[in-house]
Amino acid sequence: MKNRVSLLVRFVVGCIFAGICASVQTTRAGDAPAAVSAAKPPLTVYDDKGSTNNHYLPAGWMGNATAIKMDDGWTTNPHGGKTCLRFEYSAADNWGGVVWQDRANDWGDQPGGGILTGHKKLTFWARGDKGGETVNFKFGILGSDKKYPDSATGETGDVPLTKEWKKYVIDLTGKDLTRIKTGFVWTLAGQGSPVVFFLDDIRYE
């Protein structure tokens, strides 16, 4: 059953960025991060709430967006610094996700995107509230059907989180990083009860 739900999530996400299911795209604005242009390593996506080092904006809320809650200033047990990101998906079924966009509400229709040439890996730290929460992490989800797509993509696949902080790495070797518009993404399927997890120290190195 979990495999079927995971496949369903992948299908629906794919439909969204093919323009078939555009109606499920929902955006939320937050504190504006620094603009992304030509960036030398490292490029930080998130290290602390309100940090001038932060890039990209977690404004693209997908799927069952009303079930998603975000706290970008969670102070309990951050991995580094004073805060971390806390996410909750409260629905038992369906799916949800959040996209860090170069510009809020840009699903490939506007120019822009970070030139991240020279970066070798995307790293981040994650933990689950209870352990066992399954989440997929990725970047570069705007495909060639868009006017201004991402130039590369990558993902971890579905990973079961632990209660303790764990580092995850997406290898960027050999990828064309000349236009990265969606710098970080998470998606998950409903898992029968609310899912709570945390992210911290997201960066391109």
C-alpha positions in Angstrom: 0.0 0.0 0.0 2.8 2.4 0.9 4.4 1.7 -2.5 1.2 2.4 -4.3 0.7 5.7 -2.4 4.3 6.7 -3.2 3.8 6.0 -6.9 0.6 8.0 -6.8 2.4 11.0 -5.3 5.1 10.8 -8.0 2.4 10.7 -10.7 0.5 13.6 -9.4 3.7 15.7 -8.9 4.7 14.9 -12.4 1.3 15.9 -13.7 1.6 19.3 -11.9 4.8 20.2 -13.7 3.4 19.0 -17.0 0.7 21.5 -16.6 -2.0 18.9 -16.3 -2.9 19.4 -12.6 -2.0 23.1 -12.3 -5.1 23.7 -10.1 -3.5 22.0 -7.1 -0.6 24.5 -7.0 -0.8 26.8 -4.0 1.7 29.4 -3.0 2.5 30.9 0.3 4.8 33.9 0.8 7.3 34.3 3.6 10.3 36.5 4.5 12.0 37.4 1.2 15.5 35.7 1.0 18.5 37.0 -0.8 18.2 37.0 -4.6 19.8 34.0 -6.3 22.0 34.7 -9.3 25.5 33.6 -10.0 26.6 32.0 -6.8 29.9 30.6 -5.6 30.0 27.7 -3.1 28.6 27.5 -0.6 25.0 28.7 -1.3 22.7 28.5 1.7 19.1 27.8 1.3 18.4 27.9 5.1 20.5 28.2 8.2 18.4 30.3 10.6 15.1 32.3 10.5 15.7 35.7 8.9 19.3 35.0 8.0 20.8 37.1 5.3 22.5 33.9 4.1 19.2 32.3 3.1 18.3 31.9 -0.6 15.2 30.7 -2.4 11.7 31.1 -0.9 9.5 28.2 0.4 6.5 29.7 -1.4 5.2 26.8 -3.6 2.8 24.7 -1.6 1.5 21.7 -3.4 -1.1 19.0 -3.1 -3.3 19.2 0.0 -1.8 22.6 1.0 -4.4 23.3 3.7 -2.9 20.4 5.6 0.6 21.8 5.6 2.0 24.0 8.5 5.4 25.5 8.5 7.4 27.2 11.3 10.7 28.6 10.0 11.8 29.7 13.4 11.5 26.5 15.5 13.8 26.9 18.5 13.6 23.4 20.1 16.6 21.2 19.2 17.9 22.8 16.0 20.8 21.1 14.3 22.8 24.3 14.1 22.3 27.9 15.0 19.2 29.1 16.9 16.4 27.8 14.8 15.3 25.1 12.3 12.3 24.4 10.1 9.4 22.5 11.4 6.8 21.0 9.0 3.5 19.3 9.8 1.3 17.5 7.3 -2.0 16.9 9.3 -4.0 14.8 6.8 -4.0 11.1 7.0 -4.2 10.6 3.3 -3.6 12.5 0.0 -0.2 14.2 -0.3 1.6 17.5 0.1 4.8 19.3 -0.5 6.7 22.6 -0.4 9.0 24.1 -3.1 11.7 26.6 -2.5 11.4 29.0 -5.5 13.7 31.6 -6.9 10.6 33.8 -7.2 7.3 33.2 -5.4 4.6 31.7 -7.6 7.1 31.1 -10.5 6.3 27.6 -11.9 8.6 28.0 -15.0 6.9 31.0 -16.6 9.4 33.7 -15.6 13.1 34.1 -16.3 15.6 33.8 -13.5 17.1 31.0 -11.4 20.4 30.5 -9.7 23.6 29.8 -11.6 25.1 27.2 -9.3 27.9 26.0 -11.5 30.8 24.8 -9.4 28.7 23.3 -6.6 29.3 19.6 -6.1 26.5 18.6 -3.7 23.3 19.6 -2.1 23.3 18.8 1.6 20.8 19.2 4.4 19.9 17.8 7.8 16.6 16.2 8.7 14.8 14.4 11.5 11.4 13.1 12.3 9.3 13.9 15.3 8.8 10.2 16.1 11.0 8.4 13.6 9.9 6.5 10.6 8.3 9.4 8.8 8.8 9.0 5.0 9.7 12.0 2.9 11.1 12.6 -0.5 13.6 15.4 -1.0 14.7 16.9 -4.3 15.5 20.0 -6.4 14.9 21.1 -10.0 11.4 20.0 -10.6 10.5 22.3 -13.5 10.7 20.2 -16.7 11.4 21.0 -20.3 7.7 21.6 -21.0 8.1 24.9 -19.1 9.3 28.1 -20.8 12.0 28.5 -18.2 12.8 25.1 -16.8 15.3 24.0 -14.3 18.6 22.9 -16.0 19.0 19.9 -13.7 17.2 17.8 -11.3 18.0 15.4 -8.4 16.4 13.6 -5.5 17.0 11.3 -2.5 13.9 9.2 -3.2 11.7 8.3 -0.3 13.7 8.2 2.9 12.5 7.1 6.4 13.6 9.7 8.9 15.1 9.0 12.3 14.4 10.9 15.6 18.0 12.2 15.6 19.4 14.6 13.1 20.9 12.9 10.0 22.7 14.4 7.1 21.5 13.8 3.5 23.4 14.5 0.3 22.3 14.8 -3.3 25.2 14.5 -5.7 25.5 17.2 -8.3 28.4 15.8 -10.2 28.0 16.2 -14.0 24.8 18.2 -13.7 24.1 21.4 -15.6 23.6 23.9 -12.9 23.2 27.0 -15.1 19.6 27.6 -14.1 18.2 26.2 -10.9 14.8 27.8 -10.1 13.5 25.3 -7.6 16.4 25.1 -5.1 14.8 22.6 -2.7 11.6 20.5 -2.5 10.0 18.0 -0.2 7.0 15.8 -0.9 5.2 13.2 1.1 2.2 10.9 1.0 -0.4 10.8 3.8 0.7 8.1 6.3 -2.4 7.4 8.3 -1.7 10.1 10.9 -0.1 13.6 11.1 3.5 13.7 10.0 5.9 16.1 11.7 9.5 16.6 10.6 12.3 19.1 10.8 14.9 20.5 8.4 18.1 22.5 9.0 21.3 23.7 7.4 20.2 23.3 3.7 23.0 24.3 1.4 24.7 23.8 -1.9 28.4 23.1 -1.5 
